[in-house]
């Protein structure tokens, strides 16, 4: 099964809770670029749609279609990306703050998602959502925001049995999350920012 993946990205204006000093904006962009790179490299992903208004995220981005962020919040960005998909084809929405994500981790989750009409992957705390999937794009029921895991469950999405330490579940909002991602191994863009800012020290 070949998937389309929508990745909404705030970019440099995001991650307000990340206490990383002057590196915060650069890290937010790096997280997104590493997430996008993993999605593009996943064998089961045929199409990546990035929804953003950030020129730093757009710069040098190859292998993905870019859709302008309508600027009305996360759900509006998700809807804008989903509008670019074929309604009857498998689709997923993935947040752009997964700097340790690997193509293999994403492929494993999508293989599980292929068995369910609607599904999701909760974050490491099991309260948020990092990936929302459906065998048909028009079956997606996005409920991103506070307590989104429970909201997605109520909307008919089944929680996938992805291991708690999977890089797909480590979304970075705070410095403690970043250190968990570093322990797993972050992507090249995040590594470059960390080296320059010595945030990992």
RAKA-V437808 format. One record per residue. N is the residue number from 1. PHI is phi in whole degrees, 0 to 359 (none if undefined). OMEGA is omega as a letter, one per 40 degrees, with the letter a starting at -180 (none if undefined). Layout:
N;PHI;OMEGA, N;PHI;OMEGA
//
This chain:
1;none;i, 2;256;a, 3;247;i, 4;255;a, 5;235;i, 6;264;i, 7;234;i, 8;280;a, 9;225;i, 10;287;a, 11;82;a, 12;294;i, 13;271;a, 14;269;i, 15;61;a, 16;295;a, 17;272;a, 18;278;a, 19;275;a, 20;235;i, 21;60;a, 22;292;a, 23;274;a, 24;303;a, 25;297;i, 26;295;i, 27;294;i, 28;302;i, 29;292;a, 30;296;i, 31;304;a, 32;297;a, 33;295;i, 34;289;i, 35;296;i, 36;298;a, 37;299;i, 38;295;i, 39;295;a, 40;298;a, 41;279;a, 42;290;a, 43;296;a, 44;273;i, 45;256;a, 46;268;a, 47;210;i, 48;240;i, 49;244;i, 50;258;i, 51;254;a, 52;202;i, 53;244;a, 54;266;a, 55;293;i, 56;291;i, 57;287;a, 58;293;a, 59;301;i, 60;70;a, 61;280;i, 62;239;i, 63;92;i, 64;223;i, 65;272;i, 66;253;i, 67;244;a, 68;295;i, 69;289;a, 70;291;i, 71;76;a, 72;241;i, 73;103;a, 74;296;a, 75;296;i, 76;295;i, 77;295;i, 78;298;i, 79;297;i, 80;296;i, 81;290;a, 82;296;i, 83;294;i, 84;273;a, 85;260;i, 86;281;a, 87;300;a, 88;260;a, 89;251;i, 90;300;a, 91;214;i, 92;219;i, 93;242;a, 94;230;i, 95;287;a, 96;264;a, 97;234;a, 98;240;a, 99;292;i, 100;264;a, 101;300;i, 102;243;i, 103;303;a, 104;295;i, 105;295;i, 106;293;i, 107;300;a, 108;297;i, 109;291;i, 110;292;i, 111;297;i, 112;294;a, 113;296;i, 114;297;a, 115;271;a, 116;235;i, 117;300;i, 118;222;a, 119;205;i, 120;206;i, 121;245;i, 122;285;i, 123;286;a, 124;298;i, 125;273;i, 126;65;i, 127;250;i, 128;262;a, 129;227;i, 130;255;a, 131;218;i, 132;238;a, 133;221;i, 134;205;i, 135;290;i, 136;231;a, 137;301;a, 138;285;i, 139;264;i, 140;296;i, 141;233;a, 142;295;i, 143;224;a, 144;297;a, 145;139;i, 146;303;i, 147;57;a, 148;294;i, 149;300;i, 150;293;i, 151;294;i, 152;292;i, 153;298;i, 154;295;a, 155;278;i, 156;101;i, 157;272;a, 158;266;i, 159;289;a, 160;277;a, 161;281;i, 162;267;a, 163;303;a, 164;302;a, 165;265;i, 166;295;i, 167;297;i, 168;287;a, 169;259;a, 170;263;i, 171;272;a, 172;255;i, 173;244;a, 174;231;a, 175;298;i, 176;298;i, 177;296;a, 178;298;a, 179;292;i, 180;297;i, 181;295;i, 182;299;i, 183;298;i, 184;283;a, 185;111;a, 186;271;a, 187;286;a, 188;295;a, 189;292;i, 190;292;i, 191;302;a, 192;296;i, 193;292;i, 194;297;i, 195;296;a, 196;291;a, 197;259;a, 198;55;i, 199;291;a, 200;286;a, 201;290;none
//
